[in-house]
Amino acid sequence: MTSLDDLPLRDDLRGLTPYGAPQAPLPVALNVNENTHPVPDDVAAQILDDVAAALREVNRYPDREFTRLREGFAAYLGHGLRPEQIWAGNGSNEVLQHVLQAFAGPGRTAFGFAPTYSMYPLLSQGTGARWIAGTRDDDFRITAEDAAAQVAVADPDVVFLCAPNNPTGTPLGLDVIEAVYEVARGVVIVDEAYQEFAPKAAPSALTLLEGRPRLAVSRTMSKAFAFAGARVGYLAADPVFIDALRLVRLPYHLSALTQAAATAALRNSATMLRMVDEIVVQRDRITAGLAELGYLPHESWSNFVLFGGVDDPRATWQALYDRGVLIRDVGIPGHLRVSAGTEAETTAFLDAMASVGSAA
């Protein structure tokens, strides 16, 4: 039987494994930070109408510059952003891949503070760049001084700053971003995939874009907008930064149907974002419930909770799995991660954790 070893695969891809979050048909799936709330019916109806209209012209190529969608993102983000400062792709992973294709690649390096989003090294390696992992404090935080010192030593072509961080939920201060940008030679990407779940008064890195042409802030519709299956991500940056991404994107990379669906969802952002408040309530409920059971939940500004104090993460994961609850072992010793779901899903998770037993 043919194996990868029998194919002329790139040498730097040999031995790697693809991204593989477990997928299982369990009643309660809280392992990949999805928004488990469905799109509201009235918004879904509008999306269907817009997609149906786009379908009538699907024999033609879509707007290559996704003009209406960029206008929608600029209006949603605010901060005086203009459409020419917006880029989008099929999920934020494609957007980040565009960044790496433009600014990293063979002979160049990408850097992030581990533990962080597991796709950063995979995307880097996939584009031929070498991944460099920095370090965090024991509580997964980073100070501006330490961050700047690590970046100065690594001297990477691309720096990833996940704010709040995945898989830990840890917030990141604007002072860290400013310090890293000042010492970085390459581009700095602030990944705000979970920004909508942060405290409402928490400032966004979007406030730092002015006068920083090597800075970009990426977002996604997968989380707050319950659009994981639609695959829509985007970023904001200087218009010249956006021009660089045009050099590497595939022609007509955003389908007309994707553009129509995302534009309709953005038009209803106020309705869509009402889900965020409910998810935050469930996240905080999970934090309190885990603490009562003797576990050590970390502060989270996201839609998930990382918790420590787990003697045997694999055994606990399996015990929950056997009870119909799927969460995530992210490979951090003594820790597991759970997404905040609906009220019923949160109850099911906490009940299952209680049945497994309190932390030692």
Salt bridges, closest charged atoms under 4 A:
ASP11 OD1 - ARG14 NE 3.82
ASP12 OD2 - ARG10 NH2 2.88
ASP50 OD2 - ARG267 NH1 3.06
GLU65 OE1 - ARG70 NH1 3.20
GLU65 OE1 - ARG246 NH2 2.85
GLU65 OE2 - ARG249 NH2 2.92
GLU84 OE2 - ARG82 NE 2.82
ASP139 OD2 - ARG141 NE 3.71
ASP155 OD1 - ARG185 NE 2.99
ASP157 OD1 - ARG185 NH1 3.06
GLU178 OE2 - ARG212 NH2 3.65
GLU192 OE1 - ARG219 NE 2.91
GLU196 OE2 - ARG219 NH1 3.57
ASP243 OD1 - ARG246 NH1 2.57
ASP277 OD1 - LYS200 NZ 3.00
GLU278 OE2 - HIS37 NE2 3.22
ASP284 OD1 - ARG283 NE 3.18
GLU299 OE1 - ARG141 NH2 2.22
